[in-house]
Amino acid sequence: MSEQPKTRKLQTAAAFATFALVLVSVGALMRFVPSESAFGPVARVFDSLSPLILLVSFVCSLLATCLGMRRIGGALALLALASVGQQFAAHQKISLQLAPQKTATVRILFLNALAENEENGARMIETALSFDPDVIVFAESLSVADNLAPLRDHYLFLSPCSEQKCELLVASKVRPKRFWTLTLNPVWDDRYAVAELELHNGTSFFLAASHLSKPWLSGIAESEVQKLIAQYNWLSGPSVVVGDFNAAPWSRPMLQLLSKTEMRTLRAPKGTWPAGAGDYGVPLDHVLVKNGARVVRIEYFGKDLGSNHRGFVADVALP
């Protein structure tokens, strides 16, 4: 090989290695950056995407290796793999596998309906009813506020919702023993709701619904997480949380939320945003459980309902 092509090959390899180094640094370190720091908002943009970033870093490392930078490329590839392993180990501590051996007690449906998605309001209600859930939770539920008649026909309880104000809508086949809402931040009201439910077989549990703001909104997102930690630790007995957390389970806000409470997320969540990406999107919408509640099955839906999020139906076993 002449000197010029050889030089170009090494330059290309160096470019891939440099890119791999930047990506592995971003993918591995962003979740350690405090949200309150000057770089915090940027870190919160990237840490939910860290598995994808580390995958691209690994590919770039292999390309650098193939183009001649064997030691550096190989070291970067191993570093990317080690970072993925570290994240998986951290995720195992705050997650549970599905429990298909258990008998489901309650079926819960959640969907961020997207407030400006009014043209699909009736279709979203129809789709939700087709799963025959015991509890339905819509976030950004203003889009379904003028299509509530079918819900009233099938559910004994509907949380307050009007065409002027409807942040979280909770519909239940049994009337809650208690129900209340809380405001998590000064910008959006009533984005946290709790229902204490007693099923027909006498089983009682808490159902909480959450819709968090974007994690990079410094000054708002941090206080939301702290409020939820206090709220989740207050819930006693079997508890199930559904909601749009705008963060993946391996991101810093979710790691804080789960490590400081007994709530546990799914071991293998699937993508919910953007809806068009299907299973390969980012899991921003979650079902969390504690005190013996376990997710038996979960099904994702809503790719074609006009929202930018997919929803899910979770069958949950209660002790």
C-alpha positions in Angstrom: 0.0 0.0 0.0 1.4 3.4 -0.9 2.0 6.0 1.7 -1.0 8.3 0.8 -3.7 5.6 1.1 -2.1 4.3 4.2 -2.1 7.7 5.8 -5.7 8.2 4.9 -6.6 4.9 6.4 -4.9 5.8 9.7 -6.6 9.2 9.7 -9.9 7.5 9.2 -9.1 5.1 12.0 -8.1 8.0 14.3 -11.4 9.8 13.5 -13.4 6.7 14.5 -11.3 6.2 17.6 -11.8 9.8 18.7 -15.5 9.6 18.0 -15.7 6.4 20.0 -13.8 8.0 22.9 -16.2 10.9 23.0 -19.3 8.7 22.8 -18.1 6.2 25.5 -17.4 9.1 27.8 -20.9 10.6 27.2 -22.6 7.2 27.5 -20.8 6.1 30.6 -20.5 9.3 32.6 -23.6 11.4 32.0 -25.6 9.6 34.7 -23.0 10.7 37.3 -23.4 14.4 36.5 -25.7 16.1 39.2 -28.8 17.7 37.7 -28.1 20.8 39.8 -24.7 21.4 38.1 -24.1 23.7 35.2 -23.8 20.8 32.9 -26.8 18.9 34.4 -29.4 19.8 31.8 -27.1 18.6 29.0 -26.4 15.4 30.9 -30.2 14.8 31.4 -30.6 15.0 27.6 -28.1 12.2 27.0 -28.3 9.8 29.9 -31.6 8.2 28.8 -29.9 7.5 25.5 -26.8 6.0 27.0 -27.3 2.4 25.8 -27.6 3.6 22.2 -24.6 5.9 22.6 -22.5 3.1 23.9 -23.6 0.8 21.1 -22.5 3.4 18.5 -19.2 3.9 20.4 -18.6 0.1 20.3 -19.2 0.0 16.5 -16.8 3.0 16.0 -14.2 1.2 18.1 -14.4 -1.9 16.0 -14.1 0.2 12.8 -11.0 1.9 14.3 -9.6 -1.6 15.1 -10.2 -2.9 11.6 -8.6 0.2 10.0 -5.3 -0.4 11.9 -5.6 1.1 15.4 -5.9 -2.3 17.0 -4.8 -1.5 20.5 -6.6 1.8 20.9 -9.7 0.5 19.1 -9.8 -2.7 21.1 -9.4 -0.9 24.4 -12.3 1.5 23.5 -14.4 -1.5 22.5 -13.8 -3.1 25.9 -14.5 0.2 27.7 -17.8 0.4 25.9 -18.7 -3.1 26.8 -17.6 -2.5 30.4 -19.8 0.6 30.6 -22.8 -1.4 29.4 -22.1 -4.1 31.9 -21.9 -1.5 34.7 -25.3 0.0 33.7 -26.9 -3.4 33.5 -25.6 -4.3 37.0 -27.0 -1.0 38.4 -30.3 -1.7 36.5 -30.6 -5.2 38.1 -30.7 -3.7 41.6 -33.7 -1.5 40.9 -35.7 -3.9 38.6 -37.7 -7.1 38.6 -38.4 -9.6 35.9 -41.9 -10.4 34.9 -43.7 -13.0 37.1 -45.7 -15.1 34.6 -46.0 -17.9 37.2 -48.3 -15.6 39.3 -52.0 -15.1 38.8 -52.9 -11.6 37.7 -55.2 -9.7 40.1 -55.7 -6.4 38.3 -55.3 -5.0 34.8 -54.0 -1.4 34.5 -53.8 0.6 31.3 -51.7 3.8 30.9 -51.3 6.1 28.0 -49.9 9.6 27.6 -52.7 10.8 25.2 -50.9 14.0 24.1 -53.0 17.1 25.0 -53.3 18.4 21.4 -54.4 15.0 20.0 -58.1 15.7 20.2 -58.9 14.3 16.8 -58.0 10.8 18.1 -59.7 11.2 21.5 -62.6 8.8 20.7 -60.3 6.3 19.1 -58.0 6.3 22.2 -61.0 5.7 24.5 -62.2 2.8 22.2 -58.8 1.2 22.1 -58.4 1.5 25.9 -61.8 -0.2 26.4 -60.9 -3.0 24.1 -58.4 -4.3 26.6 -61.1 -4.3 29.3 -58.7 -3.0 32.0 -59.8 -2.6 35.7 -58.1 0.8 35.8 -57.4 3.3 33.0 -54.9 6.2 33.5 -54.5 8.9 30.8 -51.8 11.6 31.1 -52.3 14.8 29.1 -55.9 13.7 29.1 -57.3 17.0 27.8 -57.4 15.3 24.4 -60.0 12.8 25.6 -62.0 15.1 27.8 -64.9 15.5 25.4 -65.2 11.7 24.8 -65.8 10.4 28.3 -69.3 9.0 27.9 -68.1 5.5 27.1 -65.9 5.5 30.2 -68.8 6.5 32.4 -70.8 3.6 31.0 -68.1 1.1 32.0 -66.4 2.6 35.1 -67.9 3.5 38.5 -65.3 6.2 39.2 -63.8 8.9 37.0 -61.5 11.5 38.4 -62.5 15.1 37.9 -61.9 16.1 34.3 -63.3 19.0 32.1 -62.5 20.4 28.7 -60.7 23.2 30.4 -58.5 21.2 32.8 -57.6 17.6 32.7 -54.0 16.6 33.4 -54.4 13.1 34.7 -57.6 11.0 34.2 -58.2 7.9 36.3 -61.1 5.6 35.6 -61.7 2.6 37.9 -64.3 -0.2 37.9 -64.4 0.1 41.7 -64.8 3.3 43.7 -61.6 4.3 45.5 -61.7 4.3 49.3 -59.6 7.5 49.0 -58.5 9.6 46.0 -56.4 12.7 45.8 -54.1 14.7 43.6 -51.0 16.7 44.2 -49.1 19.3 42.2 -45.4 18.4 41.7 -44.2 21.7 40.3 -45.4 25.3 40.0 -46.0 25.1 36.2 -48.4 22.2 35.8 -51.1 21.3 38.3 -52.3 17.9 39.5 -49.7 15.7 37.8 -49.7 13.2 40.6 -52.8 11.2 41.6 -53.3 8.4 44.2 -56.2 6.0 44.6 -56.6 3.5 47.4 -58.6 0.7 45.8 -60.2 -2.4 47.2 -61.1 -5.0 44.7 -64.1 -7.3 44.8 -62.1 -10.1 46.3 -61.1 -7.8 49.2 -57.5 -7.1 48.0 -56.5 -3.5 48.7 -53.6 -1.6 47.1 -52.5 1.9 46.2 -52.4 3.0 42.6 -50.4 6.1 41.9 -50.1 8.0 38.6 -47.4 10.4 37.7 -46.5 12.7 34.9 -43.1 14.3 35.3 -41.7 17.3 33.4 -38.6 17.0 31.1 -35.6 16.1 33.3 -33.5 18.8 31.8 -35.8 21.5 33.2 -33.4 22.5 35.9 -35.0 23.7 39.1 -38.3 21.9 38.4 -37.3 18.3 37.6 -35.1 17.9 40.7 -37.8 18.9 43.1 -40.3 16.6 41.4 -38.1 13.6 42.0 -37.7 14.5 45.7 -41.4 14.9 46.1 -42.1 11.6 44.5 -39.5 9.9 46.7 -41.4 11.2 49.8 -44.7 10.2 48.3 -43.6 6.6 47.3 -42.1 6.0 50.7 -45.4 7.1 52.3 -47.4 4.5 50.3 -47.9 1.4 52.5 -48.9 -2.1 51.4 -48.9 -3.3 47.8 -48.5 -0.4 45.5 -48.4 0.1 41.8 -47.3 3.3 40.0 -47.9 4.1 36.3 -46.8 7.2 34.5 -44.8 9.1 32.0 -41.5 9.9 33.7 -39.8 11.4 30.7 -36.7 9.4 31.7 -35.4 5.9 31.0 -34.8 3.6 34.0 -31.0 3.8 33.7 -31.1 7.7 33.8 -29.9 9.5 36.9 -33.4 10.8 38.0 -34.9 7.3 37.8 -31.9 5.7 39.5 -32.4 8.2 42.3 -36.1 7.6 42.5 -35.9 3.8 42.5 -32.8 3.5 44.7 -34.3 5.7 47.5 -37.7 3.9 47.5 -38.8 0.3 47.4 -40.3 0.8 43.9 -39.0 -1.5 41.2 -39.2 -1.1 37.5 -39.3 -3.8 34.8 -36.1 -5.7 34.0 -36.6 -5.5 30.3 -38.7 -2.5 29.4 -39.6 -1.8 25.8 -39.6 1.6 24.1 -42.6 3.9 24.4 -41.1 7.1 22.8 -41.2 8.1 20.1 -44.3 6.0 19.3 -43.1 5.4 15.7 -40.0 3.6 16.9 -42.0 0.9 18.6 -40.0 -1.5 20.8 -36.8 0.2 19.8 -37.6 3.6 21.2 -36.7 4.9 24.6 -38.7 3.6 27.6 -40.0 6.8 29.2 -43.4 5.4 30.4 -43.2 2.9 33.3 -45.1 0.6 35.7 -43.4 0.4 39.1 -44.3 -2.0 41.9 -43.5 -2.5 45.6 -44.5 -4.5 48.7 -45.3 -7.8 46.9 -47.0 -6.4 43.8 -45.5 -8.0 40.6 -46.1 -7.4 36.9 -47.2 -10.7 35.4 -47.6 -9.5 31.7 -47.3 -6.3 29.9 -48.4 -5.3 26.4 -47.6 -2.1 24.5 -50.0 -0.4 22.2 -50.8 2.9 20.5 -48.3 3.3 17.8 -51.0 4.7 15.5 -53.2 6.7 17.9 -51.7 10.1 17.2 -49.7 10.4 20.5 -45.9 10.7 20.5 -45.9 8.0 23.2 -47.0 4.4 23.2 -49.2 3.1 26.1 -49.1 -0.2 27.9 -51.5 -2.6 29.6 -50.0 -4.3 32.7 -51.5 -7.4 34.4 -50.4 -7.2 38.0 -50.5 -9.8 40.7 -51.2 -8.5 44.2 -50.2 -10.5 47.4 
